[in-house]
């Protein structure tokens, strides 16, 4: 049995198969001796010679899990079937399902839902393809597409292992914005094959959310699909991150009384999100951005094999700085971390300008722990929910797709992204804004509607909306 990583203080569930002659006290003694506390026993199945039971056990230390497994496995007549916890149980059978909007209870219902009456609807769409938006699920459905090549902090784990993340994204679409989303995990990492696959299935969907596709392939995939499809295509790892980052930065700059035009920004991590954040900041008027990757500061004085890094070097670092992250941070007003945990030192932050803003957004571990710099940083944000100011994409993608679907936008353009950022930032009033409150909670019920309304306005204003919703007429 493969080992599973559990959280400290976790309740775990052991499913065991017991021979009938075994006394349960032997099992209880073994578990208690290994540091476990049995809090529930459920009989799953019972036969003449064996029984199957689920044992819910509280474990104080993660290291005790293995000891409990070994203690139970050593008992003659006991077979340990598997170990799980509440998270694994939540994922049994997946996290989403399809539910019919109209139950089929009789022959008349069947004829309307399927044959023969459905033929009339098919022909209506054939004669006017735009009717697919009103007579099929296309009106409210988004594909969450991934090849599993850059999943969270896990890396290239492939399409099957990526499924739980994409399912989770679908849950959030529905929970926060009422959008029906479905995970599409593609078993290829060939750029052209991914593009063609998405194009072939796009008929069903009103929008495409690209997710966890590694750079630099993600740039070409998104660009090609935006050009070749007439529905919005949005790579959330890029643009969702950039939108929420920008929303937080708008409020952070108000606290320190600085403008976009005067700040120096250091971007640590020049991948998909780093490039998107940089594009947004440049468009917002930031004049000095310095990017840092594993090799150090990106500069136009060097050549890069990655075309996006070549673009980044040419469009940023106007003073042609070179060196390390600390060299880049000297006199900087803002640090945007999109890299990995532990890269930023307290001493680095101390070289920044007065009232530094630090967005340490690496997950699961930020570039620096907020408690290490809370006395010197004016504002700190992370990607984590257990610290103030969480920069979380869920503040963006439900509302922006809700808007795109409602106005049948053919794309999600830059004006719509800025509108989404402004909407998110506006939730924090002047009275509420503080160093620990620059961004709303993902559970703030005002966010989706605010983002939807402003994004629809931007779509209509820029001419990419095919429909004006009733509440905008």
C-alpha positions in Angstrom: 0.0 0.0 0.0 1.3 3.4 -1.0 1.8 5.9 1.8 -0.5 9.0 1.9 0.5 12.3 3.5 -1.9 13.4 6.2 -2.3 16.6 8.2 -1.3 16.8 11.8 -4.2 16.1 14.1 -6.2 14.3 11.3 -9.0 11.9 11.7 -8.2 8.9 9.6 -10.3 5.9 8.6 -8.9 2.4 8.5 -10.9 -0.2 6.6 -9.9 -3.6 7.9 -11.0 -7.2 7.0 -11.1 -9.4 10.1 -11.2 -13.2 10.5 -14.2 -14.2 12.6 -12.0 -15.7 15.3 -10.1 -12.4 16.0 -11.2 -10.5 19.0 -11.6 -6.8 18.3 -9.8 -5.9 21.5 -6.5 -7.1 19.9 -7.0 -4.5 17.2 -7.9 -1.7 19.6 -4.9 -2.5 21.7 -2.6 -2.3 18.7 -4.0 1.1 17.6 -3.9 2.6 21.1 -0.4 1.4 21.6 0.7 3.2 18.4 -0.9 6.5 19.6 -4.3 6.3 17.9 -7.6 7.1 19.6 -10.6 5.1 18.1 -13.6 7.4 18.0 -16.0 5.3 15.8 -16.5 1.8 14.5 -18.7 1.0 11.6 -19.6 -2.4 10.3 -19.3 -2.4 6.5 -19.9 -6.1 5.7 -20.2 -9.3 7.7 -20.0 -12.9 6.5 -19.6 -16.3 8.2 -15.8 -16.2 8.3 -14.9 -12.5 7.9 -16.1 -9.0 8.6 -15.2 -5.6 7.2 -15.1 -2.6 9.4 -14.2 1.1 9.2 -12.3 2.5 12.1 -12.3 6.2 12.6 -9.2 7.1 14.5 -7.9 10.5 15.8 -4.1 10.8 15.4 -2.2 13.6 17.1 1.0 13.4 15.1 1.3 12.7 11.4 4.1 10.2 12.1 1.8 8.0 14.0 -0.1 7.0 10.9 2.6 4.7 9.7 2.9 3.2 13.2 -0.8 2.4 13.3 -0.8 0.9 9.9 2.1 -1.4 10.9 0.6 -2.3 14.3 -2.7 -3.4 12.6 -1.0 -5.2 9.8 1.1 -7.3 12.2 -2.0 -8.8 13.8 -2.7 -12.3 12.4 -6.0 -12.6 10.7 -6.3 -8.8 10.0 -6.0 -7.4 6.5 -5.6 -3.6 6.1 -7.6 -2.7 3.0 -7.0 1.0 2.8 -6.5 4.2 4.8 -8.3 7.4 4.1 -9.3 10.7 5.6 -12.2 13.2 5.2 -10.5 14.8 2.1 -10.2 11.4 0.3 -13.8 10.5 1.3 -15.0 13.8 -0.2 -13.4 12.8 -3.5 -15.0 9.3 -3.7 -16.8 9.1 -7.0 -15.7 12.7 -7.9 -17.0 16.0 -6.7 -19.5 16.9 -9.4 -22.4 15.2 -11.3 -24.9 16.0 -14.0 -28.6 16.5 -12.9 -31.5 16.8 -15.3 -33.4 20.0 -15.1 -36.7 18.3 -16.2 -37.4 14.7 -14.9 -38.6 12.2 -17.4 -41.6 10.5 -15.8 -43.8 9.4 -18.7 -43.9 8.8 -22.5 -44.8 12.4 -23.2 -41.7 13.7 -21.3 -39.5 11.2 -23.1 -40.7 12.4 -26.5 -40.0 16.0 -25.6 -36.6 15.4 -24.1 -35.5 12.9 -26.6 -37.2 11.4 -29.6 -39.2 12.3 -31.6 -39.8 16.0 -30.6 -36.1 16.8 -30.0 -35.7 16.7 -33.8 -37.6 20.0 -34.1 -35.0 21.6 -31.8 -32.1 20.1 -33.7 -33.4 21.6 -37.0 -33.9 25.0 -35.4 -30.3 25.1 -34.4 -29.2 23.8 -37.9 -31.1 26.6 -39.5 -29.7 29.2 -37.0 -26.6 28.0 -35.2 -26.8 31.0 -32.8 -29.8 29.3 -31.2 -27.4 26.8 -29.6 -26.9 29.4 -27.0 -30.6 29.4 -26.0 -31.6 25.8 -26.8 -28.6 23.8 -25.4 -26.3 23.9 -22.4 -23.8 26.1 -24.4 -25.4 29.1 -22.8 -24.1 28.4 -19.4 -21.3 25.8 -19.7 -17.5 26.2 -19.5 -14.8 23.6 -20.2 -12.0 23.5 -17.6 -9.2 22.2 -19.8 -5.8 20.9 -18.7 -3.1 18.5 -19.8 -1.8 18.1 -16.2 1.6 19.6 -17.0 1.7 22.3 -14.3 -0.7 21.4 -11.5 -0.6 23.6 -8.4 2.8 23.0 -6.8 2.9 19.4 -7.9 4.3 19.9 -11.4 3.8 17.6 -14.4 1.6 14.9 -12.9 -0.4 14.2 -16.0 -4.1 14.4 -16.9 -5.6 11.7 -14.6 -3.9 13.0 -11.5 -5.1 16.5 -12.5 -8.7 15.5 -12.5 -9.4 16.4 -8.8 -8.2 19.9 -9.3 -10.3 20.5 -12.4 -13.3 19.0 -10.7 -12.7 21.4 -7.8 -12.6 24.3 -10.3 -15.9 23.1 -11.7 -17.4 23.1 -8.1 -16.3 26.7 -7.6 -17.7 27.9 -10.9 -21.1 26.5 -9.9 -21.0 27.5 -6.2 -20.0 31.1 -6.8 -21.5 32.0 -10.1 -24.0 29.4 -11.1 -21.9 28.4 -14.1 -22.0 24.7 -15.2 -18.4 23.7 -15.7 -16.9 20.3 -16.7 -13.3 19.1 -16.4 -11.6 18.1 -19.7 -8.2 16.5 -19.0 -6.4 15.8 -22.3 -3.9 12.9 -22.6 -1.4 14.7 -24.7 1.1 17.5 -24.0 1.6 18.3 -27.7 0.7 21.9 -28.3 -1.0 21.4 -31.7 -3.0 18.3 -30.5 -4.3 20.3 -27.5 -5.4 23.2 -29.7 -7.2 20.9 -32.2 -8.8 18.9 -29.4 -10.2 22.0 -27.8 -11.4 23.3 -31.1 -13.2 20.0 -31.8 -15.1 20.0 -28.5 -15.8 23.8 -28.3 -19.2 23.4 -29.9 -20.6 22.3 -26.6 -19.3 25.1 -24.5 -19.8 28.9 -24.1 -16.3 29.4 -22.8 -12.9 27.7 -22.3 -11.0 28.0 -19.1 -7.4 26.7 -19.6 -5.8 25.5 -16.4 -2.5 24.2 -15.2 -0.7 24.0 -18.6 3.0 24.7 -18.4 4.8 27.6 -19.9 5.8 28.5 -22.6 3.3 26.2 -24.3 0.3 27.8 -22.5 1.0 31.1 -24.3 0.7 29.7 -27.8 -2.3 27.5 -26.9 -4.2 30.4 -25.5 -3.3 32.8 -28.3 -4.2 30.3 -31.0 -7.5 29.3 -29.4 -8.5 33.0 -28.9 -7.8 33.6 -32.6 -9.5 30.5 -33.9 -12.6 30.2 -31.6 -15.6 32.6 -31.3 -16.1 32.0 -27.6 -14.0 33.4 -24.7 -10.7 31.6 -23.9 -9.1 32.4 -20.6 -6.0 30.9 -19.1 -6.7 31.4 -15.4 -3.2 30.8 -14.2 -2.1 33.8 -16.2 -4.9 36.3 -16.2 -6.9 35.3 -13.1 -3.7 35.7 -11.0 -2.9 39.0 -12.7 -6.4 40.4 -12.2 -6.5 39.6 -8.4 -2.9 40.7 -7.9 -3.7 44.1 -9.6 -6.9 44.5 -7.5 -4.9 44.0 -4.3 -2.1 46.3 -5.5 -4.6 49.1 -6.2 -5.7 49.1 -2.5 -2.2 48.6 -1.2 -0.9 51.6 -3.1 -3.7 53.7 -1.6 -2.4 52.8 1.9 1.1 53.9 1.2 0.1 56.9 -1.0 2.0 55.8 -4.1 0.9 55.8 -7.8 1.5 53.1 -10.4 3.6 55.5 -12.5 6.2 56.1 -9.7 6.7 52.6 -8.3 9.5 50.1 -9.0 8.2 46.5 -9.1 10.2 43.3 -8.8 8.6 40.1 -10.3 10.1 36.9 -8.9 9.2 34.0 -11.2 8.8 34.7 -14.9 6.4 32.0 -15.9 2.8 32.2 -17.1 1.6 34.2 -14.1 4.6 36.4 -14.0 4.3 37.4 -17.6 0.6 38.1 -17.3 1.1 40.2 -14.2 3.8 42.1 -16.0 1.7 42.8 -19.0 -1.1 44.1 -16.8 1.3 46.4 -14.8 2.8 47.8 -18.0 -0.6 48.5 -19.3 -1.5 50.2 -16.0 1.4 52.6 -16.4 4.2 51.0 -14.3 7.5 52.2 -15.8 10.1 50.2 -13.9 9.6 46.4 -13.6 12.5 44.1 -13.0 12.1 40.3 -13.4 14.1 37.6 -11.7 14.2 33.9 -12.5 16.5 31.1 -11.4 19.4 32.6 -13.4 18.9 36.1 -11.8 17.7 39.4 -13.2 16.4 39.3 -16.8 18.0 41.9 -19.0 18.0 42.9 -22.6 21.8 42.5 -22.5 21.3 38.7 -22.6 19.5 36.3 -25.0 17.0 33.7 -23.9 15.7 30.5 -25.5 12.2 31.0 -24.1 10.5 33.5 -26.4 8.4 34.9 -23.5 11.5 35.5 -21.4 13.0 37.2 -24.4 9.9 39.5 -24.7 10.1 40.1 -20.9 13.7 41.1 -21.0 13.1 43.5 -23.9 10.0 45.2 -22.3 11.2 45.6 -18.7 14.3 46.5 -16.7 14.9 49.9 -18.3 18.0 50.5 -16.3 19.5 47.2 -17.5 20.2 46.0 -13.9 21.9 42.6 -13.5 22.6 40.3 -10.6 20.5 38.5 -8.0 17.1 39.0 -6.4 18.6 41.2 -3.7 20.2 43.4 -6.3 16.8 43.7 -8.0 15.1 44.6 -4.8 17.3 47.6 -3.9 15.0 50.6 -3.7 11.9 48.6 -5.0 8.5 49.6 -3.8 6.7 46.3 -4.6 7.7 42.6 -4.6 5.4 40.2 -6.5 6.4 36.6 -5.8 5.2 33.9 -8.2 8.1 31.4 -7.6 8.7 29.1 -4.7 8.8 29.2 -0.9 11.7 30.6 1.1 13.4 32.6 -1.6 13.0 36.0 0.0 15.0 36.9 3.1 14.2 39.6 5.7 17.4 41.3 4.8 16.2 41.5 1.2 13.1 43.3 2.2 15.1 45.7 4.3 16.8 46.9 1.1 13.5 48.0 -0.4 12.1 51.5 -0.5 10.1 52.9 2.5 6.8 51.3 3.2 7.5 48.2 1.0 4.6 46.1 -0.4 5.3 42.4 -0.4 3.0 40.0 -2.3 4.6 36.6 -1.5 2.1 34.4 -3.6 4.0 31.1 -4.0 1.9 28.1 -2.9 1.8 26.2 -0.7 4.7 28.1 1.0 5.2 31.8 0.3 8.5 33.3 -0.6 8.8 34.6 2.9 6.6 34.0 6.0 4.6 37.2 6.7 5.5 37.1 10.4 9.2 37.5 9.5 8.6 40.9 8.0 5.4 42.3 9.5 7.3 45.0 11.3 9.0 46.3 8.1 6.5 45.7 5.3 3.6 48.2 4.9 1.4 45.5 3.3 1.8 41.8 3.0 -0.3 39.4 0.8 0.1 35.7 0.1 -1.8 33.0 -1.7 -2.8 31.2 1.5 -6.1 31.4 3.4 -4.5 31.3 6.8 -2.9 34.7 6.4 -4.6 38.1 5.7 -4.9 39.3 2.2 -5.2 36.1 0.2 -4.6 36.6 -3.5 -7.0 33.9 -4.8 -8.1 33.4 -8.4 -11.6 32.4 -7.2 -12.2 36.2 -6.8 -11.9 36.5 -10.5 -12.9 33.6 -12.7 -16.5 32.9 -11.6 -17.6 36.5 -12.1 -15.6 37.1 -15.3 -17.1 34.0 -17.0 -20.5 34.8 -15.6 -20.2 38.1 -17.4 -18.8 36.6 -20.6 -21.6 34.1 -20.8 -24.4 36.5 -20.0 -23.4 38.9 -22.8 -22.1 36.2 -25.1 -18.7 37.8 -25.3 -16.5 36.5 -28.1 -13.4 37.1 -26.1 -12.1 38.4 -22.7 -10.1 41.4 -23.6 -7.8 43.7 -21.5 -10.5 46.2 -20.7 -12.6 43.4 -19.3 -9.7 42.2 -17.1 -9.1 45.7 -15.8 -12.8 46.0 -15.1 -12.7 42.8 -13.1 -9.8 44.0 -11.1 -11.4 47.3 -10.4 -14.6 45.6 -9.2 -12.7 43.3 -6.8 -10.8 46.3 -5.4 -14.0 48.4 -5.0 -15.4 45.9 -2.5 -12.9 47.2 0.0 -14.1 50.7 1.1 -12.0 53.5 2.3 -13.3 52.9 5.8 -12.5 49.2 5.7 -9.1 49.4 4.0 -6.1 48.5 6.2 -2.7 46.7 5.9 -4.5 43.4 6.7 -7.5 44.1 4.5 -6.7 45.1 0.9 -8.7 42.3 -0.8 -12.1 40.8 -0.1 -12.7 37.3 1.1 -13.5 34.7 -1.5 -16.8 34.2 0.3 -17.8 37.8 0.1 -21.1 37.6 -1.8 -20.7 41.0 -3.4 -17.7 40.0 -5.5 -19.2 37.9 -8.3 -22.1 40.4 -9.0 -19.7 43.4 -8.9 -17.2 41.6 -11.3 -20.1 40.5 -13.6 -21.6 44.0 -13.9 -18.3 45.8 -14.6 -17.1 43.2 -17.0 -20.3 43.3 -19.0 -20.1 47.1 -19.2 -16.5 46.7 -20.5 -17.5 44.1 -23.1 -20.4 46.2 -24.4 -18.2 49.3 -24.5 -15.5 47.5 -26.5 -17.8 45.8 -28.9 -17.1 42.2 -28.0 -20.6 41.5 -26.5 -23.0 39.8 -28.9 -25.9 40.3 -26.5 -27.0 43.0 -24.1 -28.5 41.4 -20.9 -31.9 42.6 -19.9 -30.6 44.3 -16.8 -28.3 46.5 -19.0 -31.0 47.7 -21.4 
